[in-house]
């Protein structure tokens, strides 16, 4: 189960980082997380 979480976190984080680069507003919400 731990392995699945480790894989899920980066999978969700990668698209978030890409979208934050496109819009600076996204980067602000990711910082809150």
C-alpha atoms as an extended CHARMM CRD file, in Angstrom:
* protein
*
        33  EXT
         1         1  UNK       CA              0.0000000000        0.0000000000        0.0000000000  PROA      1               0.0000000000
         2         2  UNK       CA              2.8520000000        2.3510000000        0.8090000000  PROA      2               0.0000000000
         3         3  UNK       CA              4.2540000000        1.8050000000       -2.6810000000  PROA      3               0.0000000000
         4         4  UNK       CA              0.9420000000        2.7790000000       -4.2770000000  PROA      4               0.0000000000
         5         5  UNK       CA              0.9020000000        6.0310000000       -2.2970000000  PROA      5               0.0000000000
         6         6  UNK       CA              4.4660000000        6.8560000000       -3.3160000000  PROA      6               0.0000000000
         7         7  UNK       CA              3.5100000000        6.3160000000       -6.9660000000  PROA      7               0.0000000000
         8         8  UNK       CA              0.2460000000        8.2420000000       -6.6690000000  PROA      8               0.0000000000
         9         9  UNK       CA              1.8150000000       11.3320000000       -5.0710000000  PROA      9               0.0000000000
        10        10  UNK       CA              4.3110000000       12.0310000000       -7.9220000000  PROA      10              0.0000000000
        11        11  UNK       CA              1.6950000000       11.2120000000      -10.5680000000  PROA      11              0.0000000000
        12        12  UNK       CA             -0.5950000000       13.8860000000       -9.1280000000  PROA      12              0.0000000000
        13        13  UNK       CA              2.2610000000       16.2730000000       -8.3810000000  PROA      13              0.0000000000
        14        14  UNK       CA              3.7850000000       16.1870000000      -11.8880000000  PROA      14              0.0000000000
        15        15  UNK       CA              0.6660000000       17.5340000000      -13.6880000000  PROA      15              0.0000000000
        16        16  UNK       CA              0.2100000000       20.0780000000      -10.9050000000  PROA      16              0.0000000000
        17        17  UNK       CA              3.7230000000       21.4260000000      -11.4130000000  PROA      17              0.0000000000
        18        18  UNK       CA              3.1660000000       21.6680000000      -15.1770000000  PROA      18              0.0000000000
        19        19  UNK       CA             -0.1390000000       23.5100000000      -14.7770000000  PROA      19              0.0000000000
        20        20  UNK       CA              1.3860000000       25.8350000000      -12.1610000000  PROA      20              0.0000000000
        21        21  UNK       CA              4.0460000000       26.8280000000      -14.7100000000  PROA      21              0.0000000000
        22        22  UNK       CA              1.2960000000       27.7230000000      -17.1800000000  PROA      22              0.0000000000
        23        23  UNK       CA             -0.6570000000       29.8170000000      -14.6590000000  PROA      23              0.0000000000
        24        24  UNK       CA              1.0260000000       31.5040000000      -11.6690000000  PROA      24              0.0000000000
        25        25  UNK       CA             -2.2930000000       31.3940000000       -9.7780000000  PROA      25              0.0000000000
        26        26  UNK       CA             -2.0220000000       27.5890000000       -9.6240000000  PROA      26              0.0000000000
        27        27  UNK       CA              1.3820000000       27.8150000000       -7.9750000000  PROA      27              0.0000000000
        28        28  UNK       CA             -0.1860000000       29.7920000000       -5.1110000000  PROA      28              0.0000000000
        29        29  UNK       CA             -2.7600000000       27.0690000000       -4.3900000000  PROA      29              0.0000000000
        30        30  UNK       CA             -0.1150000000       24.3320000000       -4.5900000000  PROA      30              0.0000000000
        31        31  UNK       CA              1.8810000000       26.2020000000       -1.9200000000  PROA      31              0.0000000000
        32        32  UNK       CA             -1.1430000000       26.0560000000        0.3850000000  PROA      32              0.0000000000
        33        33  UNK       CA             -1.1700000000       22.2760000000       -0.0010000000  PROA      33              0.0000000000
